[in-house]
Amino acid sequence: MRSAGRARRARRADREAGWDYAAGVSVEPPAAPAPPHAGLCDSCRHQRVVPNTRGSRFSLCERSQHDAAYPRYPRLPVLRCAGHEPRERPAAEPTAPPA
């Protein structure tokens, strides 16, 4: 029968993909997806990452609160932005004075 062979191939493909239908669950837990690259926003002092209850993360441009020319949630990745200002890096750990 044709349908039996098709079903066998589908089960084999599922096993190779890591599914175990006898247990009804995946053999390996799915890996958490990496957050999307936000382009310039990742290094901008005006970016604030806003998570929601479902695990999504959004890049909020705080510059949009004062200037309507900037979108509140820009399309990612941002490749050019006139308002980009690099984040200030935290000061390095103080070193011990020379002895």
Buried (B, 14 or more C-beta within 10 A) or exposed (E): EEEEEEEEEEEEEEEEEEBEEEEEEEEEEEEEEEEEEBBBBBEBEBBEEEEEEEEEEEBBBEBBEEEEEBEEEBEBEBEEBEEBEEEEEEEEEEEEEEE
